[in-house]
Amino acid sequence: MSKNYTSEITEFLQSYKAAHPDLEQRQRDGRARLWDKPQDAELAEGYKAARVSQNAYVYQND
């Protein structure tokens, strides 16, 4: 493949980023709102301790 070749997708993304310079900051803000949350270690330990083990075959009636 030629080093001068750029796909249509790459050209679109480059033009979109040029037209929307705040794109990366908006992406970071969205990630922070949905995923980057502080974790509570004590609560996680409680969830782990309360877990019920699952049978090897889940559809078998006891």
mmCIF file as gemmi writes it, N, C-alpha and C atoms, coordinates in Angstrom:
data_model
loop_
_atom_site.group_PDB
_atom_site.id
_atom_site.type_symbol
_atom_site.label_atom_id
_atom_site.label_alt_id
_atom_site.label_comp_id
_atom_site.label_asym_id
_atom_site.label_entity_id
_atom_site.label_seq_id
_atom_site.pdbx_PDB_ins_code
_atom_site.Cartn_x
_atom_site.Cartn_y
_atom_site.Cartn_z
_atom_site.occupancy
_atom_site.B_iso_or_equiv
_atom_site.pdbx_formal_charge
_atom_site.auth_seq_id
_atom_site.auth_asym_id
_atom_site.pdbx_PDB_model_num
ATOM 1 N N . MET Axp A 1 ? 0.844 -1.178 0 1 0 ? 1 A 1
ATOM 2 C CA . MET Axp A 1 ? 0 0 0 1 0 ? 1 A 1
ATOM 3 C C . MET Axp A 1 ? 0.891 1.243 0 1 0 ? 1 A 1
ATOM 4 N N . SER Axp A 2 ? 0.509 2.211 -0.748 1 0 ? 2 A 1
ATOM 5 C CA . SER Axp A 2 ? 1.278 3.44 -0.867 1 0 ? 2 A 1
ATOM 6 C C . SER Axp A 2 ? 1.231 4.237 0.435 1 0 ? 2 A 1
ATOM 7 N N . LYS Axp A 3 ? 2.343 4.85 0.768 1 0 ? 3 A 1
ATOM 8 C CA . LYS Axp A 3 ? 2.388 5.671 1.977 1 0 ? 3 A 1
ATOM 9 C C . LYS Axp A 3 ? 1.589 6.966 1.812 1 0 ? 3 A 1
ATOM 10 N N . ASN Axp A 4 ? 1.307 7.332 0.58 1 0 ? 4 A 1
ATOM 11 C CA . ASN Axp A 4 ? 0.54 8.553 0.32 1 0 ? 4 A 1
ATOM 12 C C . ASN Axp A 4 ? -0.961 8.303 0.356 1 0 ? 4 A 1
ATOM 13 N N . TYR Axp A 5 ? -1.363 7.056 0.43 1 0 ? 5 A 1
ATOM 14 C CA . TYR Axp A 5 ? -2.787 6.712 0.398 1 0 ? 5 A 1
ATOM 15 C C . TYR Axp A 5 ? -3.442 6.997 1.749 1 0 ? 5 A 1
ATOM 16 N N . THR Axp A 6 ? -4.604 7.624 1.726 1 0 ? 6 A 1
ATOM 17 C CA . THR Axp A 6 ? -5.44 7.762 2.923 1 0 ? 6 A 1
ATOM 18 C C . THR Axp A 6 ? -6.853 7.337 2.536 1 0 ? 6 A 1
ATOM 19 N N . SER Axp A 7 ? -7.457 6.541 3.372 1 0 ? 7 A 1
ATOM 20 C CA . SER Axp A 7 ? -8.791 6.03 3.079 1 0 ? 7 A 1
ATOM 21 C C . SER Axp A 7 ? -9.83 7.134 3.233 1 0 ? 7 A 1
ATOM 22 N N . GLU Axp A 8 ? -11.018 6.863 2.74 1 0 ? 8 A 1
ATOM 23 C CA . GLU Axp A 8 ? -12.108 7.829 2.85 1 0 ? 8 A 1
ATOM 24 C C . GLU Axp A 8 ? -12.475 8.065 4.308 1 0 ? 8 A 1
ATOM 25 N N . ILE Axp A 9 ? -12.411 7.016 5.101 1 0 ? 9 A 1
ATOM 26 C CA . ILE Axp A 9 ? -12.725 7.142 6.531 1 0 ? 9 A 1
ATOM 27 C C . ILE Axp A 9 ? -11.711 8.061 7.211 1 0 ? 9 A 1
ATOM 28 N N . THR Axp A 10 ? -10.427 7.847 6.921 1 0 ? 10 A 1
ATOM 29 C CA . THR Axp A 10 ? -9.387 8.692 7.518 1 0 ? 10 A 1
ATOM 30 C C . THR Axp A 10 ? -9.562 10.143 7.096 1 0 ? 10 A 1
ATOM 31 N N . GLU Axp A 11 ? -9.861 10.367 5.835 1 0 ? 11 A 1
ATOM 32 C CA . GLU Axp A 11 ? -10.088 11.733 5.365 1 0 ? 11 A 1
ATOM 33 C C . GLU Axp A 11 ? -11.294 12.36 6.06 1 0 ? 11 A 1
ATOM 34 N N . PHE Axp A 12 ? -12.354 11.564 6.222 1 0 ? 12 A 1
ATOM 35 C CA . PHE Axp A 12 ? -13.544 12.079 6.916 1 0 ? 12 A 1
ATOM 36 C C . PHE Axp A 12 ? -13.221 12.448 8.359 1 0 ? 12 A 1
ATOM 37 N N . LEU Axp A 13 ? -12.518 11.562 9.059 1 0 ? 13 A 1
ATOM 38 C CA . LEU Axp A 13 ? -12.19 11.835 10.461 1 0 ? 13 A 1
ATOM 39 C C . LEU Axp A 13 ? -11.298 13.07 10.592 1 0 ? 13 A 1
ATOM 40 N N . GLN Axp A 14 ? -10.343 13.193 9.713 1 0 ? 14 A 1
ATOM 41 C CA . GLN Axp A 14 ? -9.465 14.363 9.769 1 0 ? 14 A 1
ATOM 42 C C . GLN Axp A 14 ? -10.248 15.65 9.51 1 0 ? 14 A 1
ATOM 43 N N . SER Axp A 15 ? -11.15 15.627 8.532 1 0 ? 15 A 1
ATOM 44 C CA . SER Axp A 15 ? -11.933 16.836 8.255 1 0 ? 15 A 1
ATOM 45 C C . SER Axp A 15 ? -12.918 17.12 9.39 1 0 ? 15 A 1
ATOM 46 N N . TYR Axp A 16 ? -13.475 16.072 9.989 1 0 ? 16 A 1
ATOM 47 C CA . TYR Axp A 16 ? -14.412 16.267 11.101 1 0 ? 16 A 1
ATOM 48 C C . TYR Axp A 16 ? -13.697 16.869 12.309 1 0 ? 16 A 1
ATOM 49 N N . LYS Axp A 17 ? -12.506 16.351 12.61 1 0 ? 17 A 1
ATOM 50 C CA . LYS Axp A 17 ? -11.732 16.904 13.724 1 0 ? 17 A 1
ATOM 51 C C . LYS Axp A 17 ? -11.319 18.344 13.46 1 0 ? 17 A 1
ATOM 52 N N . ALA Axp A 18 ? -11.018 18.666 12.206 1 0 ? 18 A 1
ATOM 53 C CA . ALA Axp A 18 ? -10.659 20.046 11.867 1 0 ? 18 A 1
ATOM 54 C C . ALA Axp A 18 ? -11.864 20.97 12.022 1 0 ? 18 A 1
ATOM 55 N N . ALA Axp A 19 ? -13.051 20.48 11.685 1 0 ? 19 A 1
ATOM 56 C CA . ALA Axp A 19 ? -14.263 21.291 11.795 1 0 ? 19 A 1
ATOM 57 C C . ALA Axp A 19 ? -14.769 21.395 13.226 1 0 ? 19 A 1
ATOM 58 N N . HIS Axp A 20 ? -14.421 20.421 14.067 1 0 ? 20 A 1
ATOM 59 C CA . HIS Axp A 20 ? -14.87 20.386 15.465 1 0 ? 20 A 1
ATOM 60 C C . HIS Axp A 20 ? -13.652 20.247 16.383 1 0 ? 20 A 1
ATOM 61 N N . PRO Axp A 21 ? -12.946 21.331 16.65 1 0 ? 21 A 1
ATOM 62 C CA . PRO Axp A 21 ? -11.72 21.234 17.461 1 0 ? 21 A 1
ATOM 63 C C . PRO Axp A 21 ? -11.967 20.826 18.914 1 0 ? 21 A 1
ATOM 64 N N . ASP Axp A 22 ? -13.19 20.937 19.402 1 0 ? 22 A 1
ATOM 65 C CA . ASP Axp A 22 ? -13.482 20.567 20.787 1 0 ? 22 A 1
ATOM 66 C C . ASP Axp A 22 ? -13.907 19.101 20.923 1 0 ? 22 A 1
ATOM 67 N N . LEU Axp A 23 ? -13.791 18.328 19.865 1 0 ? 23 A 1
ATOM 68 C CA . LEU Axp A 23 ? -14.255 16.945 19.857 1 0 ? 23 A 1
ATOM 69 C C . LEU Axp A 23 ? -13.587 16.099 20.933 1 0 ? 23 A 1
ATOM 70 N N . GLU Axp A 24 ? -12.27 16.141 21.017 1 0 ? 24 A 1
ATOM 71 C CA . GLU Axp A 24 ? -11.563 15.291 21.97 1 0 ? 24 A 1
ATOM 72 C C . GLU Axp A 24 ? -11.927 15.654 23.41 1 0 ? 24 A 1
ATOM 73 N N . GLN Axp A 25 ? -12.094 16.929 23.706 1 0 ? 25 A 1
ATOM 74 C CA . GLN Axp A 25 ? -12.478 17.33 25.055 1 0 ? 25 A 1
ATOM 75 C C . GLN Axp A 25 ? -13.885 16.844 25.381 1 0 ? 25 A 1
ATOM 76 N N . ARG Axp A 26 ? -14.795 16.913 24.423 1 0 ? 26 A 1
ATOM 77 C CA . ARG Axp A 26 ? -16.155 16.415 24.647 1 0 ? 26 A 1
ATOM 78 C C . ARG Axp A 26 ? -16.151 14.898 24.864 1 0 ? 26 A 1
ATOM 79 N N . GLN Axp A 27 ? -15.27 14.185 24.152 1 0 ? 27 A 1
ATOM 80 C CA . GLN Axp A 27 ? -15.148 12.743 24.358 1 0 ? 27 A 1
ATOM 81 C C . GLN Axp A 27 ? -14.647 12.445 25.772 1 0 ? 27 A 1
ATOM 82 N N . ARG Axp A 28 ? -13.648 13.194 26.225 1 0 ? 28 A 1
ATOM 83 C CA . ARG Axp A 28 ? -13.134 12.994 27.585 1 0 ? 28 A 1
ATOM 84 C C . ARG Axp A 28 ? -14.207 13.295 28.636 1 0 ? 28 A 1
ATOM 85 N N . ASP Axp A 29 ? -14.978 14.354 28.411 1 0 ? 29 A 1
ATOM 86 C CA . ASP Axp A 29 ? -16.055 14.698 29.34 1 0 ? 29 A 1
ATOM 87 C C . ASP Axp A 29 ? -17.103 13.597 29.4 1 0 ? 29 A 1
ATOM 88 N N . GLY Axp A 30 ? -17.447 13.041 28.25 1 0 ? 30 A 1
ATOM 89 C CA . GLY Axp A 30 ? -18.418 11.952 28.213 1 0 ? 30 A 1
ATOM 90 C C . GLY Axp A 30 ? -17.909 10.717 28.919 1 0 ? 30 A 1
ATOM 91 N N . ARG Axp A 31 ? -16.642 10.404 28.741 1 0 ? 31 A 1
ATOM 92 C CA . ARG Axp A 31 ? -16.061 9.253 29.426 1 0 ? 31 A 1
ATOM 93 C C . ARG Axp A 31 ? -16.064 9.474 30.937 1 0 ? 31 A 1
ATOM 94 N N . ALA Axp A 32 ? -15.714 10.655 31.362 1 0 ? 32 A 1
ATOM 95 C CA . ALA Axp A 32 ? -15.682 10.953 32.794 1 0 ? 32 A 1
ATOM 96 C C . ALA Axp A 32 ? -17.08 10.849 33.4 1 0 ? 32 A 1
ATOM 97 N N . ARG Axp A 33 ? -18.075 11.259 32.646 1 0 ? 33 A 1
ATOM 98 C CA . ARG Axp A 33 ? -19.443 11.219 33.158 1 0 ? 33 A 1
ATOM 99 C C . ARG Axp A 33 ? -19.95 9.784 33.292 1 0 ? 33 A 1
ATOM 100 N N . LEU Axp A 34 ? -19.555 8.907 32.367 1 0 ? 34 A 1
ATOM 101 C CA . LEU Axp A 34 ? -20.105 7.552 32.353 1 0 ? 34 A 1
ATOM 102 C C . LEU Axp A 34 ? -19.219 6.505 33.02 1 0 ? 34 A 1
ATOM 103 N N . TRP Axp A 35 ? -17.886 6.623 32.903 1 0 ? 35 A 1
ATOM 104 C CA . TRP Axp A 35 ? -17.02 5.523 33.315 1 0 ? 35 A 1
ATOM 105 C C . TRP Axp A 35 ? -16.075 5.856 34.448 1 0 ? 35 A 1
ATOM 106 N N . ASP Axp A 36 ? -15.485 7.011 34.467 1 0 ? 36 A 1
ATOM 107 C CA . ASP Axp A 36 ? -14.455 7.325 35.449 1 0 ? 36 A 1
ATOM 108 C C . ASP Axp A 36 ? -15.094 7.744 36.768 1 0 ? 36 A 1
ATOM 109 N N . LYS Axp A 37 ? -15.452 6.759 37.57 1 0 ? 37 A 1
ATOM 110 C CA . LYS Axp A 37 ? -16.097 7.006 38.858 1 0 ? 37 A 1
ATOM 111 C C . LYS Axp A 37 ? -15.17 6.519 39.977 1 0 ? 37 A 1
ATOM 112 N N . PRO Axp A 38 ? -15.184 7.191 41.1 1 0 ? 38 A 1
ATOM 113 C CA . PRO Axp A 38 ? -14.366 6.696 42.223 1 0 ? 38 A 1
ATOM 114 C C . PRO Axp A 38 ? -14.895 5.347 42.703 1 0 ? 38 A 1
ATOM 115 N N . GLN Axp A 39 ? -13.979 4.452 43.06 1 0 ? 39 A 1
ATOM 116 C CA . GLN Axp A 39 ? -14.338 3.112 43.478 1 0 ? 39 A 1
ATOM 117 C C . GLN Axp A 39 ? -14.291 3.014 45.005 1 0 ? 39 A 1
ATOM 118 N N . ASP Axp A 40 ? -15.271 2.325 45.579 1 0 ? 40 A 1
ATOM 119 C CA . ASP Axp A 40 ? -15.339 2.115 47.019 1 0 ? 40 A 1
ATOM 120 C C . ASP Axp A 40 ? -14.887 0.684 47.306 1 0 ? 40 A 1
ATOM 121 N N . ALA Axp A 41 ? -13.682 0.521 47.851 1 0 ? 41 A 1
ATOM 122 C CA . ALA Axp A 41 ? -13.111 -0.803 48.089 1 0 ? 41 A 1
ATOM 123 C C . ALA Axp A 41 ? -13.932 -1.596 49.104 1 0 ? 41 A 1
ATOM 124 N N . GLU Axp A 42 ? -14.447 -0.931 50.127 1 0 ? 42 A 1
ATOM 125 C CA . GLU Axp A 42 ? -15.233 -1.619 51.154 1 0 ? 42 A 1
ATOM 126 C C . GLU Axp A 42 ? -16.533 -2.176 50.562 1 0 ? 42 A 1
ATOM 127 N N . LEU Axp A 43 ? -17.181 -1.408 49.739 1 0 ? 43 A 1
ATOM 128 C CA . LEU Axp A 43 ? -18.406 -1.847 49.086 1 0 ? 43 A 1
ATOM 129 C C . LEU Axp A 43 ? -18.128 -3.01 48.143 1 0 ? 43 A 1
ATOM 130 N N . ALA Axp A 44 ? -17.021 -2.96 47.411 1 0 ? 44 A 1
ATOM 131 C CA . ALA Axp A 44 ? -16.651 -4.046 46.501 1 0 ? 44 A 1
ATOM 132 C C . ALA Axp A 44 ? -16.398 -5.337 47.278 1 0 ? 44 A 1
ATOM 133 N N . GLU Axp A 45 ? -15.766 -5.245 48.433 1 0 ? 45 A 1
ATOM 134 C CA . GLU Axp A 45 ? -15.54 -6.432 49.264 1 0 ? 45 A 1
ATOM 135 C C . GLU Axp A 45 ? -16.863 -7.015 49.749 1 0 ? 45 A 1
ATOM 136 N N . GLY Axp A 46 ? -17.82 -6.16 50.084 1 0 ? 46 A 1
ATOM 137 C CA . GLY Axp A 46 ? -19.135 -6.631 50.496 1 0 ? 46 A 1
ATOM 138 C C . GLY Axp A 46 ? -19.849 -7.364 49.373 1 0 ? 46 A 1
ATOM 139 N N . TYR Axp A 47 ? -19.754 -6.842 48.147 1 0 ? 47 A 1
ATOM 140 C CA . TYR Axp A 47 ? -20.347 -7.528 47.002 1 0 ? 47 A 1
ATOM 141 C C . TYR Axp A 47 ? -19.694 -8.887 46.786 1 0 ? 47 A 1
ATOM 142 N N . LYS Axp A 48 ? -18.378 -8.93 46.927 1 0 ? 48 A 1
ATOM 143 C CA . LYS Axp A 48 ? -17.643 -10.179 46.711 1 0 ? 48 A 1
ATOM 144 C C . LYS Axp A 48 ? -18.019 -11.213 47.775 1 0 ? 48 A 1
ATOM 145 N N . ALA Axp A 49 ? -18.184 -10.789 49.019 1 0 ? 49 A 1
ATOM 146 C CA . ALA Axp A 49 ? -18.536 -11.706 50.1 1 0 ? 49 A 1
ATOM 147 C C . ALA Axp A 49 ? -19.973 -12.201 49.971 1 0 ? 49 A 1
ATOM 148 N N . ALA Axp A 50 ? -20.853 -11.414 49.392 1 0 ? 50 A 1
ATOM 149 C CA . ALA Axp A 50 ? -22.263 -11.782 49.286 1 0 ? 50 A 1
ATOM 150 C C . ALA Axp A 50 ? -22.553 -12.641 48.056 1 0 ? 50 A 1
ATOM 151 N N . ARG Axp A 51 ? -21.567 -12.893 47.235 1 0 ? 51 A 1
ATOM 152 C CA . ARG Axp A 51 ? -21.763 -13.653 46.005 1 0 ? 51 A 1
ATOM 153 C C . ARG Axp A 51 ? -22.13 -15.102 46.323 1 0 ? 51 A 1
ATOM 154 N N . VAL Axp A 52 ? -23.12 -15.611 45.604 1 0 ? 52 A 1
ATOM 155 C CA . VAL Axp A 52 ? -23.557 -16.995 45.764 1 0 ? 52 A 1
ATOM 156 C C . VAL Axp A 52 ? -22.94 -17.8 44.632 1 0 ? 52 A 1
ATOM 157 N N . SER Axp A 53 ? -22.341 -18.939 44.965 1 0 ? 53 A 1
ATOM 158 C CA . SER Axp A 53 ? -21.698 -19.739 43.929 1 0 ? 53 A 1
ATOM 159 C C . SER Axp A 53 ? -22.745 -20.345 43.001 1 0 ? 53 A 1
ATOM 160 N N . GLN Axp A 54 ? -22.378 -20.495 41.769 1 0 ? 54 A 1
ATOM 161 C CA . GLN Axp A 54 ? -23.282 -21.01 40.747 1 0 ? 54 A 1
ATOM 162 C C . GLN Axp A 54 ? -22.975 -22.475 40.493 1 0 ? 54 A 1
ATOM 163 N N . ASN Axp A 55 ? -24.031 -23.274 40.272 1 0 ? 55 A 1
ATOM 164 C CA . ASN Axp A 55 ? -23.842 -24.68 39.943 1 0 ? 55 A 1
ATOM 165 C C . ASN Axp A 55 ? -23.139 -24.809 38.601 1 0 ? 55 A 1
ATOM 166 N N . ALA Axp A 56 ? -22.54 -25.986 38.382 1 0 ? 56 A 1
ATOM 167 C CA . ALA Axp A 56 ? -21.833 -26.209 37.132 1 0 ? 56 A 1
ATOM 168 C C . ALA Axp A 56 ? -22.795 -26.205 35.957 1 0 ? 56 A 1
ATOM 169 N N . TYR Axp A 57 ? -23.977 -26.742 36.137 1 0 ? 57 A 1
ATOM 170 C CA . TYR Axp A 57 ? -24.984 -26.735 35.079 1 0 ? 57 A 1
ATOM 171 C C . TYR Axp A 57 ? -26.165 -25.941 35.615 1 0 ? 57 A 1
ATOM 172 N N . VAL Axp A 58 ? -26.352 -24.734 35.15 1 0 ? 58 A 1
ATOM 173 C CA . VAL Axp A 58 ? -27.304 -23.81 35.749 1 0 ? 58 A 1
ATOM 174 C C . VAL Axp A 58 ? -28.765 -24.196 35.513 1 0 ? 58 A 1
ATOM 175 N N . TYR Axp A 59 ? -29.046 -25.005 34.499 1 0 ? 59 A 1
ATOM 176 C CA . TYR Axp A 59 ? -30.441 -25.339 34.181 1 0 ? 59 A 1
ATOM 177 C C . TYR Axp A 59 ? -30.901 -26.604 34.898 1 0 ? 59 A 1
ATOM 178 N N . GLN Axp A 60 ? -30.048 -27.235 35.663 1 0 ? 60 A 1
ATOM 179 C CA . GLN Axp A 60 ? -30.435 -28.456 36.367 1 0 ? 60 A 1
ATOM 180 C C . GLN Axp A 60 ? -31.209 -28.109 37.619 1 0 ? 60 A 1
ATOM 181 N N . ASN Axp A 61 ? -32.349 -28.78 37.807 1 0 ? 61 A 1
ATOM 182 C CA . ASN Axp A 61 ? -33.152 -28.579 39.021 1 0 ? 61 A 1
ATOM 183 C C . ASN Axp A 61 ? -32.605 -29.439 40.141 1 0 ? 61 A 1
ATOM 184 N N . ASP Axp A 62 ? -32.598 -28.906 41.32 1 0 ? 62 A 1
ATOM 185 C CA . ASP Axp A 62 ? -32.113 -29.675 42.482 1 0 ? 62 A 1
ATOM 186 C C . ASP Axp A 62 ? -33.258 -30.337 43.193 1 0 ? 62 A 1
